[in-house]
Amino acid sequence: MKLVIDVPKEIAKALDSKTRREILKLLKEHGSMTVSDIARELNLSKSTVHHHLQELREAGLVDVIKEDRETPLPKRYYGLVRRPVRVSKPKLEDASEHVIKALERGEDLRTSMFLAIAAAYRAVLESLGIDASEVLYELGKEVGKRLAELEPEETVLRKGLEIIAESVELRQEDDRVVVEIEGCRECSDLPYGPACHLEAGIIAGVLSNLRERPYQVREVECCGEGADRCVFVAEPATDEEHPKS
């Protein structure tokens, strides 16, 4: 069971609308906008936009943040309202249990602390209902590139991954690389998968740096889904997947 947040009914109702979600996205990008600005961007009538803004205000997600009274008709600018998010007690207990399990998997203090910190960050994101897969993958790529700079040999990939696994096996198939991890301490107690987005990113970063061409990595088997091992397939990225700027 994934950790999720208990969303108040009024917020759930406000977000159950594509138009209102688009308005929130616009306000996030622009900071503040008038009804006319929003109506123009979304090609909607002002009355429709006003109705949706009222729904968002009642949910506490949007409010009038300033008024321009120097014009013949005062302009109201709407913006996002920052509000604290509280995670219910049962979910905090789930998060704590996940972190403790990660701590127990370490064989020494250094490894245990590394696993506990990583698990804590994941638990926080999951408890807030945030899908951090893309962020973890991109961060992993940056870590992998840095590792390759510190030790410019592909053996650094095995050394790095062995910190969180019982064993690591790499197989070369032309430009394709298959990485198998047994006893992955990152996801072995997670009831879902694929979950090793950070590890996938690290593999991509190391290979991209050392082979001087972009690599993409996907996890095809994961202990989080009940598999015996985590298996990653690394392949050179195509131009479509990494468009030129």
N, C-alpha and C positions, 0 to 999 in steps of 0.2 A: 504493500500500500504506500503510495506516494504521500509525502507530507504536503498538506494544502492549508490554505488560510480559510477561516470562516468569514465569508463576505457578508456584511450587513445587507438585509433585503433591499433597502432603498438604493444601495450602490449597485447591487446585482440587476435591479430593474433598470437603472439608468444606463448601464453598460449593455443591456440587451437590445441594442439598437445600432445598426451600422452607421446611421447618420450621426448619432451622438458620439460614437467612437471616432468618426472622422473629424468632428468638431474638436474633440480632445486632442487629436493628433495635430490639427492646425494650431491650436493654442500652445501646444508644446513646442512647435517649430517656430512660431512667430512671437510668442511671449504674451501679447495682448492684441485683441481685435474687436472691432465694432460689429454689430449685427450686419451692417452693409458689407463689411469686408468678408465676413464668413459666407454670406449669401452669394457674393460674387465668386468666391473661390469654389464653392460647392454647387453653383448653378441652382440655387434654391430661392424660394421667395423669402422675404424678410419675416413674414408671419410664421413660416415654418421654422426658420432658424430661431426666432424668439421663443417659440413653444419648446423646442429641444433645450435651449439654454435654461429655461425655467425648470425643466426636469433635472438638469445637471446641477442647478443651484440648490434645489430641494435635497439632492443627494449629498450636497456639500463638496462637490468636485470642482465647481466653477463659481466665480463671483465677480461682481463689478469691482475692478481694482483702481479705476480712476475715471474722472469725468472731465470733459473739456467744455467749460461753460462760456468760452469766448466766442463760440459760434452761435448763429441765430437759434439753432436747435441744439441743445446740449448733446454731446456725443458720449456715450457710455462705452468704456473699453472693458471687455471681459477677459479674465485670465484664470489659470489653474489655481486651485487652492491646495496648498501642501498640508497634509494631515497625517498624524502619526498612525502607524499600522500596528495593531496589537495581535499577537498570535495567541490562540486559546491555550489553556493549560495542557490539555491532552496532547496537542501538537508539540508543545515544548518538551513534554515527556518523551515523545517519539524521537525528537531531535537529539535529546540527551542520550537516549538509548543507542542511537546510531553512532554518536561520537565515542561513547564508552566502548562499544564493540570494536571500533577502529583502533582505539588505544590499546585494547587487549591483544590485537593482532601483532603488535610490534615485538621484536625479539630483543630490543635494547632501548634505552631511554631516547636516544637520538631519533631512531626510526619511529618509535611510538609517538613522539611529539609531532613529527612530520605528518604522520597519518591522522592524528587527532586534529591538527590545525586544518588540514585539507578537508576532513570530514565535517568540521564545524562550519566552514564556509559553505560547503554543499548543503548542509542541513538548514542554514539560514535562508539560502536562496529557495530551496524546496519548500520550506515552511511558509514562505511568502507567495508560493504558487508561481515562481519565476522559472522559466525554462532557460537555463544558463548554458545549454550545449554549445551554441555558436560562440559565445564569449570564451568558454573554457577551451574550445578548439583553437581559437585565434591566439589566446594567451599561451597555450601549449606550443604553438608554432614559434612564438618569440623566444620561449625558453629553449626550444630545440636549436634554434639558430645560434643562441648564445653558447650552448653546450658545444656545438660544433666549432665555434671560435676558440673555446678554451682547450679543446682536444680534437684537432681536425682529422680524426679517424672514425670510421663507422663503428668501431668497437665502443665508442662513447655512448652509443645508443643502447647497447646491451648493459653497460655499466649503470647508466642512469635508470633504466627500467628495473634492474635487479633490486633496487632499493625498495620497490613496492611489490615485488613478486618473489615466488620461490625459485622460478627458473624462467629464462627467456631464450627463445630459439628464433633465429633469423634464417630465412630461405630466399635465395636469389633466383629469380626466374626471368632472365633477360633484364629488362628495365623494371620489372615488377618485383616488389619485395613483400614477403609474407612474414609477419611477426606474430609468434605465438607466446602467450604469457600464461604460465601455470601458477595457481595460487595468488591471483591478483588481490592484493589487500585493499585496493580502492573500491571494488564493487562486490566482493564475495558475499557480503551480507545484505545487499540491496535486492529488493523484490521486483526489480524491473531492469530493463536494459534496452539497447546498448547504453552503457553509462560511462565508459572510459573516454570521454571527449578530450580531456586534458592530455592523456597518453597518446591519443591519435594525433593531436596537434604537435606534440613533441616529436613523434616519428616523422611527420611531414616537415617540420622545421629543420631537423638534423639532415634529412635526405636532400631537401631543397638547397641547403647551404653547401653541403659537401659535393653534391653532383651538379651544382650551378644551373639548376632548372627547377621550376616549381613542381612539387609533388602534392597529390591529394591522397588522403588516407580515410578509409572507412572501416568500421568495426563490423565484421560479419558474424562473429560469435562473441557472446559475453557471459561471464559468470553471473551477472545480474539477471540473466534470463534462464539460468539453470544449466548453462553449458559447463563442460569440464574445464575449459580454458577460454581465455580471451584471444581472439584471432583478428589481426588487422591486415588489410591489403593496401599496400602503397603503390600508386601508379603515377607516371608523369601526367600532369594536368594538361588538358587541352586548351586551346585558345578561347573556346566558348566558356570554359569554367573560370578562366583567368583573363578576361578581356583586357586588351592593351589600352592604356590611358591616352 
